[in-house]
Amino acid sequence: MRSAFAALLLLAACSARSPERTEEAGSSRGRAAPAGEALARVREPPGPCLPGRPGAAAAELAVAATRAREAGRPETALACAEEALELAPRDRAPLRERALALADLDREADARAALSRLLAADPDDPATLLVAAELHVSRFGDRDSLEAGRDLALRGAAVALSGPRADPASAPRLLVLAGMAENDLGRSREALLHLEEAVALAPRDVDALYERGVALFELCRFVPARRAFEKVLRQAPRDPWALHHLGLIAERAGEDRRARELLGRASRLAPRDLRPPVELSRAAFETELRRALAELPEGERAALVGVPVDVEEIPAYADLTAVEPPLSPSILGLFRGPSLGEPCLAGEGPDCRSIVIYRRNLLRFARDRAQLSEQVRVTLLHELGHLHGESDEGLRARGLE
């Protein structure tokens, strides 16, 4: 994800007990940690946030935390935020900095708990809602976090745009986060509404312009999507994600030379996020697919009798737009036709079902040859699920998203 009020406030349930009662033998609270584990968790005490300033106020310490985080020193930022909270335990600024620092340190469980504390302190502060939405959408990114982040962002935008606590400057970013979440959840039509509003408020905001382009791309509106990404590049000529999407659009238009050039530039600018595709010829890819088919259980092979499984390079526009809303151009596979047990439509004939696997999308999706082999099988199982009548939600619950 380019950098995903549903956040749960955790209430500790305490049971009354007499002071003399000790933990029972089987209690996880009373159980000793394995040898060495407790010591491994011990950290060196942090030094003072502002050396030589022992009387620094909480606000000064919060500013120091912000500066340390923005300088790429999350440990220092965390120490400064916690020092500030010793002086002012409900001060929103250090609470925000503490949550952000914990996320930067990849301490997700602690960051989530810090967000709960932050939202409990002031659930209607636009700056607080912005931090909470940012972490849920851009850092955590699982489906539940995206849903929560979307709700937090829309709530923050409403507060920021009107009322006694209005903060119009934060509204565009909140709307962008709502759009990012909707795009990642596969709801780009809703995303586009939020992003159009963000662009209207901040016409030169690169993130708003880019994410709007993503929504248009996902909705298969390729001509306006191209214009949107070109507008991003006029403001940020080296934006790798805009270059990447322009490359995908050129590929769909049959402009292979331009597509290779744009996709190559994007990969060179962001090699960790936009890796070059796995190299595998069409013949070798088809061999991989035949191997995956041969490894299916006998019942699944029987279900595929009369159901061709083909390889195509990228999804055809007609297939993407055969449903409403359209399918994503980045899909890895597609099942066409009614599920087993349902009749073919008049005029389709008996062979109305088929599965197609998209080679270029899979080569771009996979990190390496091993993941490609695995993802071919996952994609095949996903489309087989549709053949049996399973929904996307049911497949997601089975780990076949």
C-alpha positions in Angstrom: 0.0 0.0 0.0 1.4 3.5 -0.9 2.1 4.8 1.1 -5.2 0.9 5.3 -15.2 5.1 14.9 -14.4 1.3 14.8 -11.3 1.2 16.9 -12.0 -0.9 20.0 -11.4 0.6 23.4 -10.1 -2.2 25.5 -11.7 -2.4 28.9 -9.8 -4.5 31.5 -12.1 -6.8 33.4 -11.0 -7.1 37.1 -12.3 -9.6 39.6 -12.3 -8.9 43.3 -9.9 -10.9 45.4 -8.6 -10.7 48.9 -5.1 -9.3 49.3 -3.7 -12.6 50.6 -4.8 -14.7 47.6 -2.0 -15.9 45.4 -2.2 -16.9 41.7 -3.4 -20.4 41.2 -0.9 -23.0 39.8 -2.5 -23.1 36.4 -2.9 -19.4 35.9 -1.1 -17.8 33.0 -0.6 -14.7 35.1 1.3 -16.7 37.8 3.3 -18.9 35.4 7.0 -18.2 35.2 8.4 -17.2 31.8 10.9 -19.6 30.2 14.5 -19.1 31.2 16.0 -16.1 29.6 12.7 -14.7 28.2 12.1 -12.2 30.9 15.6 -10.8 30.7 15.3 -10.6 26.9 12.4 -8.2 27.3 14.5 -5.8 29.5 15.6 -2.6 27.8 18.2 -0.1 28.7 16.6 2.9 30.5 16.3 5.9 28.0 18.2 9.0 28.7 16.4 12.3 29.2 14.6 13.6 26.2 16.0 17.1 26.5 19.4 16.8 28.3 20.1 19.8 30.4 16.4 20.7 30.5 15.1 18.8 33.6 12.1 21.1 33.9 10.8 20.8 30.3 7.1 21.0 30.0 5.0 18.2 28.4 4.4 20.4 25.3 8.1 20.8 24.8 8.7 17.1 25.1 5.9 16.3 22.6 7.6 18.7 20.1 10.9 16.9 20.7 9.1 13.6 20.1 7.7 14.8 16.8 11.2 16.1 15.7 12.8 12.8 16.6 10.2 10.7 14.7 10.4 12.9 11.6 14.2 12.5 11.8 13.9 8.7 11.7 14.6 8.1 15.4 11.5 6.3 16.7 13.2 5.0 19.9 14.0 8.6 20.9 10.5 9.8 19.9 8.9 7.1 22.1 11.1 8.0 25.1 10.2 11.7 24.7 6.5 10.9 24.3 6.5 8.7 27.4 8.4 11.4 29.4 5.7 13.9 28.4 2.9 11.5 29.4 4.4 11.2 32.9 3.7 14.9 33.3 0.4 15.0 31.4 -1.1 11.5 31.1 -4.1 12.6 28.9 -2.3 15.2 26.7 -3.3 14.4 23.1 0.0 15.5 21.5 2.3 13.0 23.3 -0.4 10.3 23.1 -0.4 10.7 19.3 3.4 10.7 19.1 3.6 7.6 21.3 1.2 5.7 18.9 3.2 6.8 15.8 6.5 5.9 17.4 5.3 2.4 18.4 4.1 1.8 14.8 7.5 3.0 13.4 9.1 0.4 15.7 6.8 -2.3 14.3 5.3 -2.9 17.7 1.8 -3.2 16.2 0.0 -4.6 19.3 1.4 -1.8 21.4 0.5 0.8 18.8 -3.0 -0.5 18.7 -3.3 -0.3 22.4 -1.8 3.2 22.3 -4.5 4.2 19.7 -7.2 2.9 22.1 -5.8 5.1 24.8 -5.6 8.1 22.5 -9.2 7.8 21.2 -10.4 7.3 24.8 -8.8 10.6 25.7 -10.5 12.6 23.0 -12.5 10.7 20.3 -13.6 13.9 18.5 -10.3 15.6 17.9 -9.5 15.8 14.1 -5.8 15.5 14.7 -6.4 12.4 16.8 -8.7 10.9 14.2 -6.1 11.6 11.5 -3.4 9.7 13.4 -5.8 6.8 14.1 -6.9 6.6 10.5 -3.4 6.9 9.1 -2.2 3.9 11.2 -5.2 1.7 10.5 -5.0 2.4 6.7 -1.3 2.9 5.9 0.4 0.8 8.6 -1.9 -2.1 9.8 -3.7 -2.7 6.5 -5.6 -5.9 7.3 -9.3 -5.9 6.2 -10.7 -5.0 9.7 -8.2 -2.2 10.0 -9.1 -0.8 6.6 -12.8 -0.8 7.6 -11.9 0.9 10.9 -9.6 3.4 9.2 -12.2 4.3 6.7 -14.8 5.0 9.4 -12.3 7.0 11.5 -11.2 9.1 8.4 -14.8 9.9 7.4 -15.6 10.8 11.0 -12.5 13.0 11.2 -13.3 14.7 7.9 -16.9 15.6 9.1 -15.5 17.1 12.3 -12.7 18.9 10.4 -15.1 20.5 7.9 -17.7 21.9 10.3 -18.5 22.5 13.9 -16.7 24.1 16.8 -13.5 21.9 16.3 -13.2 22.5 12.6 -9.7 22.0 11.1 -10.1 22.4 7.4 -6.4 21.8 6.7 -6.7 18.2 7.9 -9.8 17.4 5.8 -8.1 16.5 2.5 -5.7 14.0 4.1 -8.6 12.4 6.0 -10.6 12.1 2.8 -7.6 10.6 1.0 -7.3 8.0 3.7 -10.9 7.1 3.4 -10.4 6.8 -0.4 -7.3 4.6 0.1 -9.2 2.3 2.4 -12.1 2.0 0.0 -9.7 1.3 -2.9 -7.9 -1.4 -0.9 -11.3 -2.9 0.1 -12.3 -3.1 -3.6 -14.9 -0.4 -3.3 -13.4 2.1 -5.8 -16.7 3.7 -6.7 -17.1 4.9 -3.1 -13.4 5.8 -3.0 -13.8 8.1 -6.0 -16.5 10.1 -4.2 -14.2 10.8 -1.3 -11.2 11.5 -3.5 -13.1 13.9 -5.7 -13.9 15.9 -2.6 -10.3 15.8 -1.5 -9.1 17.1 -4.8 -11.7 19.9 -4.8 -10.4 21.0 -1.4 -6.7 20.6 -2.3 -6.3 20.6 -6.1 -2.5 20.2 -6.0 -2.3 17.5 -3.3 -0.3 14.7 -5.0 -1.7 11.9 -2.8 -5.3 13.0 -3.5 -4.5 13.2 -7.3 -2.7 9.8 -7.2 -5.4 7.9 -5.2 -8.1 9.4 -7.5 -6.2 7.9 -10.4 -6.1 4.5 -8.7 -9.9 4.6 -8.2 -10.4 5.5 -11.9 -8.0 2.7 -12.9 -9.8 0.1 -10.7 -13.1 1.2 -12.3 -11.6 0.5 -15.7 -11.9 4.2 -16.7 -8.5 4.1 -18.3 -8.6 7.4 -20.3 -9.4 9.6 -17.3 -7.0 7.5 -15.2 -4.2 8.2 -17.6 -4.9 11.9 -17.3 -5.0 11.7 -13.5 -1.5 10.0 -13.3 0.0 12.4 -15.9 -1.2 15.2 -13.6 0.5 13.6 -10.7 3.8 13.5 -12.7 3.5 17.2 -13.5 3.8 17.8 -9.8 6.1 14.9 -8.9 7.9 13.7 -12.0 9.6 10.8 -10.1 6.6 9.4 -8.5 7.1 5.6 -9.0 3.5 4.6 -8.4 2.1 7.0 -11.0 4.7 5.8 -13.5 3.8 2.2 -12.7 0.1 2.7 -13.3 0.8 4.6 -16.5 2.8 1.6 -17.6 -0.1 -0.7 -16.9 -2.4 1.6 -18.9 0.1 1.6 -21.8 0.2 -2.2 -21.7 -3.5 -2.4 -22.0 -3.4 0.0 -24.9 -0.9 -2.2 -26.7 1.9 0.3 -26.3 4.4 -2.4 -25.3 7.6 -0.4 -25.7 6.2 2.6 -23.7 4.8 0.2 -21.1 8.2 -1.5 -20.6 9.9 1.9 -20.3 7.4 3.2 -17.7 7.3 0.0 -15.7 11.1 -0.2 -15.7 11.5 3.4 -14.5 9.0 2.8 -11.7 10.9 -0.4 -10.6 14.2 1.4 -10.5 12.8 4.2 -8.4 11.1 1.9 -5.9 12.8 -1.5 -6.2 11.5 -2.8 -2.9 7.8 -2.1 -3.7 7.8 -2.4 -7.4 10.0 -5.4 -8.2 10.5 -6.4 -11.8 8.2 -9.3 -12.7 9.3 -12.9 -12.3 10.9 -14.0 -15.5 9.0 -17.0 -16.9 8.2 -17.8 -20.5 4.6 -18.4 -21.7 5.5 -22.1 -22.3 7.1 -22.5 -18.8 4.1 -20.8 -17.2 1.7 -23.1 -19.0 3.8 -26.1 -17.8 3.4 -24.7 -14.2 -0.3 -24.5 -14.6 -0.6 -28.1 -16.0 1.4 -29.3 -13.0 -0.9 -27.5 -10.6 -4.0 -29.0 -12.3 -2.4 -32.5 -12.1 -1.9 -32.0 -8.3 -5.6 -31.3 -7.7 -7.6 -33.8 -5.7 -9.5 -36.3 -7.9 -12.8 -34.7 -7.1 -11.7 -31.3 -8.3 -10.2 -32.7 -11.5 -13.6 -34.4 -12.1 -15.3 -31.0 -11.6 -13.1 -29.5 -14.3 -14.2 -32.0 -17.0 -15.7 -29.8 -19.7 -14.4 -26.6 -18.0 -11.3 -25.3 -19.9 -8.5 -23.6 -18.0 -6.7 -21.2 -20.2 -3.8 -18.7 -19.9 -4.2 -15.1 -21.0 -1.7 -12.3 -20.6 -4.0 -9.7 -19.0 -7.7 -9.4 -18.4 -9.8 -8.4 -21.4 -11.8 -5.2 -21.0 -15.0 -7.0 -21.9 -14.4 -9.5 -19.0 -13.6 -6.8 -16.5 -16.7 -4.8 -17.4 -19.1 -7.7 -17.7 -20.1 -7.1 -14.1 -21.0 -4.0 -12.1 -18.9 -2.6 -10.6 -16.1 -3.7 -12.9 -13.5 -6.2 -11.8 -10.0 -4.9 -11.0 -7.5 -4.9 -13.9 -5.0 -6.6 -11.5 -7.1 -9.8 -10.9 -5.0 -12.9 -11.1 -7.7 -15.2 -12.5 -11.4 -15.3 -13.5 -14.2 -17.9 -13.6 -16.7 -17.3 -16.4 -20.2 -18.7 -16.4 -22.7 -20.1 -13.9 -21.6 -22.4 -11.0 -21.9 -26.1 -11.2 -25.6 -27.2 -10.9 -26.9 -24.0 -12.5 -28.0 -24.1 -16.1 -26.2 -22.4 -18.9 -28.0 -19.4 -20.4 -29.9 -19.8 -23.7 -27.5 -19.5 -26.6 -24.3 -20.3 -24.5 -24.3 -24.0 -25.3 -23.2 -26.8 -22.9 -19.6 -25.4 -22.5 -20.6 -22.1 -20.8 -18.0 -22.4 -18.0 -14.3 -21.6 -18.2 -11.4 -20.5 -16.0 -8.6 -18.1 -17.1 -5.3 -17.4 -15.4 -3.6 -14.1 -16.1 0.2 -14.6 -16.7 1.5 -11.0 -16.5 -0.5 -10.1 -13.4 0.8 -13.2 -11.7 4.4 -12.5 -12.7 4.1 -9.0 -11.3 2.3 -10.2 -8.1 4.9 -12.8 -7.1 8.2 -12.0 -5.3 10.0 -14.9 -6.8 9.7 -18.2 -8.6 8.6 -20.1 -5.5 5.8 -17.6 -4.7 4.7 -17.7 -8.3 4.3 -21.5 -8.1 2.3 -21.2 -4.9 0.1 -18.3 -6.2 -0.8 -20.2 -9.4 -2.2 -22.9 -7.2 -4.0 -20.5 -4.8 -5.5 -18.7 -7.8 -6.7 -22.0 -9.3 -8.3 -23.0 -6.1 -10.0 -19.6 -5.8 -11.6 -20.0 -9.3 -12.5 -23.5 -8.5 -14.4 -22.1 -5.5 -16.4 -19.9 -7.8 -17.1 -23.0 -10.0 -18.6 -24.6 -6.9 -20.7 -21.5 -6.2 -18.6 -19.9 -3.4 -18.7 -16.2 -2.9 -15.6 -14.0 -2.6 -16.4 -13.5 1.1 -16.5 -17.3 1.7 -13.2 -17.8 -0.2 -11.6 -15.0 1.8 -12.6 -16.7 5.0 -10.9 -19.9 3.7 -7.7 -18.0 3.0 -8.3 -17.9 -0.8 -8.6 -14.1 -1.2 
